[in-house]
Amino acid sequence: MRKSTMFFRMLASSFQQRKSRMLIALFAIIVGTAVISGLLSVYYDIKIKMGMEFRSYGANLILTPSSDSRQKVFPESTTQEIAGVFPQQNLVGYTTNLYGLVKINSRKLVLVGTWFDQISKITPYWEITGTMDKDRKASGTVLVGKAVSDKLGYKIGTLLPLKDELTGNEQKVKVTGIVSSGGTEDNQIFINLADAQRLFHQEGLANTAYFSVTGEGLDAEASAVNVKFPQMKLSPIKQISGSETVMLDKISSLVYIVVVIILLSTLLCVATTMMTMVMERKQEIALKKVLGAQNKALSLEFLSEAGVLALAGTLAGLVFGYFLAQIIGQSVFHASISFRWAVIPMVTVTALLVAGLASLIPLRSVIGIEPAVVLKGE
């Protein structure tokens, strides 16, 4: 009989004769790999999911002319060029704004030219009563801040005569919506960007731009843009990006802690089970040594048993882990978690390492068994 055939027969016999012990170790590995694979799948998706959740708080990057340029405006086309720098799957939205003072009858108010079709992406927290024309070529409509509406009585349907005292340009517009944000926007009036450019005689120009971008490394991407466009300054909005970074770091730390605890628990359970099996097989091991089995061969047998348990447990654990990830995704994010192929090798290697480490103490006992003492019954 070939050595390999004999080896596999002995391995199969070991599993057959110690089903209960093997099942305990297998169950521990399945639970461990299921939790780890599930958490890793969630961890890979969590930055995307959390990034989208944070986008509900508004833009996280602001673009302005750099202090060196000494310019207060920049070409509107620059915003579109910079938007092309970001991976399009990470770009939620962007808008270009032009600010100025207008006179309505005897009152001066801040007028903001913007892209109405991007408001829901850049400032989704705004509450808008009424309607707004999302066509960038549309003209003659405005959104009024709630504080302005309440104080001056500008209601939906009111006609407002806008006048820029610097250029003398005038335009009549109609209020179609009321903006409530709880911020400075409540004291402003919003108009289509093209209308604002004509009114202020700033065709094709803007003061600022806002970007809503998901993903990591916003500081690095902003620095790259600043190098490529030296006349511009792209900066993370610290209140948004800072909170996002802190939250993701805390979640990452929590995942690491849980994974370490699960690994230690699995390691302890497998090591205890393997040690028990060694104690039960002392006479068998002693007899094998008497018949000429070397410590290397005996160690390989035990490591092979641990390896088979690790691989079988990993296979089942990956399946259960995927369903665990879906449960977490639906309960927390109300969305499914994508399957990550990178999880398979990571979990498999981890399970093999845990099984190998759990076998170290039992292997020392195997090597230390004295055949003469054991077979005498001492």
N, C-alpha and C positions, 0 to 999 in steps of 0.2 A: 504493500500500500504506500502511495506517495506521501511525503510529509505534508504537503498542502492539503490533500484529501483528509488525512488524519486530523490535521489542525482544525479544519472546518467541521468535522464530525464532533470533535471535542467541544468546539464552540457552540454548536447546536445543542449538544447534550447538556451543556451548562445552563443554557436558557430554558431547556425543557424541564430540568430537575428543580430549578429555582424560579419558577414563574412568579410567585408572590413578591420575592425580593426584587426581581427584575422589573416588575410592573410598578413597584413603588418608585424606583429610580427613574423609570421611563416617564411616569406621571409627573415627577418633579421637573424633569427636563422639558416636558411638553408645556407645563404651566409657565416655566421660566422663559422659554423661547416665544411662547404666545404673547406674554406681556411685553417682552423686549421688542419683538417684531412689530407689535401693534403700536407701541410708543414711538418706535423709530419711524414708522410710516406716518404717524401723526406729526412727529417732529419735522420731517421733511416738508410736509404740507402746511404746517402751522404758520410758517413765515409768510407763505402766500395768503393763507386764510386771514391771518391777523393783519397783514398788510392791507387787504381789501376792507377789513373791518375798520382800520384806522383811517381809511380814505373817506369814511363818513364824517370825519372831523375836518375835512377840507384839504387844501393843497399843502404840500410839505416842502416845496422849493419856490423861491422867489427870484426873479430876474430883474436887475436894474442896471443902468449905466454905471460903469466903474468910476471911482472918485478921480482917477487919473484922466478920464476922458473929458471931464468938465462939461458934459452934455446932460441935459435933463430928459432928452428923448432919444429914441433909437428906432431904426426901421422895423416895421411890423413883421417883415419877412424874416428877421433874425430869430424871432420866436419859433417860426416853423423850422428853420435850420437846426436850432438847438433841440427841438422836439425830435428830430430825426436821429440825434445822437443816442437816445435811449432805446433799449430793446422795445419794440412796439407792443409786445405782450405785457410789458410792465407799465406802459404809459396809459394811465386811466383817462387823463384829459389835460388840457392846457388852455389858457386864455390870455389875451393881451388887453391891457387896460390903458386908457388915457384919461387923466384927471384934469379938471379945470373948474373955474368959478363961473357961474352964470347968474344973470340977474333976471328974476321973474317978478315983473312989476317993480316993486321997490325993495325986494328982498334978494340977498345974495346966498346962493346955495352951491354945494359941491356937486358937480356933475361927473359921473363916471361912465366913460365909453367902454363897452365890453362886448364879448360874444355871448349872446343870450343862449345859444345852443350848447354852451359849455357850463352854464351855471349849475345844472344838476350834477355835473361831474366834479367841478372844482369846489362848489359850496353846497353840497347836498343837504346840509343842515338848515338852509334857508326855508322859511315857510312863506310861500307866495300865494296870496289871495288874488284870484283873477286869472288872467292869461298873459302870455308873452309870445311874441312872434320870434320863432327860432331861425328864421331866414336871415342870414347875415346881410343880405341886400335890402331887407325891409327897412322902411323909413317912417318916422313920424310917431313912434310909440315909446313910452317910458315906463319904468317901474319906480315907484316912490317908496322910500323908507317909511316905516310905520310911524316913527316920531314926527317926521315931516308931515305925513298925512294927518295925524291927530292934531298937530299944532296949527297947521295952515289950512286944513280942510280940503286937501287935495284928495278927492275920492276917485274911484274908478269911473272913467268917462269924462273927467275934468280936462279941459283944454288949457295948456300952459304955454305962454309966450317966452321962449328962451332967448336970451341975448348975451353975447360975449362983448363986454365993454372994450376989450383990447382990439378986436378986429371989427367990431360993429356988426357982425353977422347975427342974423335972427332966424329963428325957426319955431314954428308952432307944432306942438306935440300933444298926444293924447295919453292920459294915464290909463293903462290897461291892467295894472297889477300893483299890489301892496307887498313890500318885502319886510319880513320880520325875522331878525337874526339874533337880537339881544346884544349886538355890537354896534360899531360905528356906522355900519351899513344902514341902520335905522334912520340916520340923519342925512342920507345921501339920496341922489336921484340917479337912476341907471338908464342909459340909452344905448342904442346900437353903436358899436365902435365907429362905423363908417360915418354915422351922423355926427358923432362927437368930433371926428377929424375934420369934417367940413366946417362945423361950427367954430372950432378953434383955429381953423386954417393950418392944420397939422396933418395933411393928407399922407397916409402911409406910415405915420409915426405913432409911438406909444411911450408911456412912462415906465410901466412895469409889466411883468408877465408872471403868471402863476402856473406851476406844474404840479400835478398829482401823480406820483410815481411809486410803484410798489417795488419790493426787493431790497437787498442790502447794498452797502457801499455808496450811499448817497453823497457822503463827503468826498469820496474819491472821484465819483462821476462829476460832481460840481467843480472840483479842482481841474479835472481834465477839460471841461467846458471853458473854464476861465483862462486856461492856457491857449486853447484854440481860438477863443474870442477875447482878446486882451482888453477890448473896449467895454466889455460887459462883466457883470459880477453875478454869478449864480450862487445862491446861498440856501442852505437848509433852514427852514423855519423851525427854530429850536423848540418851541412849545409843542410842535407836532412830532417832528422827527426824534427829539430827545425822549419824549414819553414813549414812543414806539420802541426805541432801542432798549430803554429800561425794562419795559414789559416783556419784550422778547428774551432779554437776558435772564429775567426771573423765571420765565417758563422753561428756558433751556436748562437752568440750574436744577429746577424741579425734576425734569426728565432725567438728568444725570443721577440725581440722588435716588430716584425710584429704580433706575436700571441697576445701580450698584447694590441696592438692598436686595433686589430680586436675584442678582448673580450670587451674592453671598448666601442667600437662603438655599438656592439650588445647589451650590457647591457643598454646603453643609449636609443637605439631605442625601446627595449622591455619595459623598464620602462616607457617611454613616452606613449607608446600605452596602457599599462595597466592602467596608471593614467587617460588617457582619457576615458577609459571604465568605470572606477570607477565614474568619474564625470557624465557620461551619465546614470549611474544606481543608482544614489543617492536615488531616490524615491523608486525604487525596493528594495534597501538595507534597507531603513527606514521601509518599509512595512513589510519586513521579520522580522526585529527586534521587531516591534509591535506584530507580530504573535508569538513571542517567540524564534526566532532564536538567538543563542548565537554568540558572536564574534568568538569563536573557530570554529564553524560550517561555518560561513561566510569566515573566513580566509582559512579554508580547501578547500572551493569551489574555491577561487581565486588561491590558490596554485595548485590545481588540474588542473585548466585551463592552468596555466603556465607549469605544468609538461607535459600535453598532447602536448602542442605546442613544448616543448623541445624535447620530444621523436620523434614526427613526423618530426620536423626539422632535428634532428640528423640522422634519417633514410635516408632522402633525401640528406642531406649534405654529408654523407659518400659516397654515390654513386657519387655525383658530385665531391667530394674531390679526389676520386680515379682517375677519368678522368683528373682532374687538375694536379695530381701528374705525370700522364703519359705525359701530355703536357710539364711539366717542365723537366722531365727526358729526353725526346726526344730532346728538344731544347737545353739543357745544356750538357747532357752527351751522347746523341745519343743512349740511352738505356732505357729500360722500368724500372719502379719502382716496386719493389715487394710489394704485399699487406701484411700489417702487422696487425695481429689480435689484437695486443696490443693497436692499435689505437682506436678500437671500444669502450672498456670500458673507456678509457681516455677521448675521445670526448663526450661520453654519460654523464659521471659524470660532465664534464665541462659545458655542455649545461644545465644540471639540476641545477647546482650551479648558473649559470648566470641567468636562469629564476627565481630561488628562490630569488636571490639578487635584481633582477629587480622588484620583487613583494613587497619588504619590504616597500617602500614609499607608494604605493597604499594601502597596508594593514593598514598602520597607518591611512590613510584617512577613510578606511572602519570602523575601530574601533572607530574613532572620530565622526562619523555621529550621530547627535541627531535626532531621529525620529520625535519628536514633532515639531522641527524647520523646518525640511525638508518638512514634510507633510502639514505644514501651508503655504508652498510656500515661506518661508523667505530665 
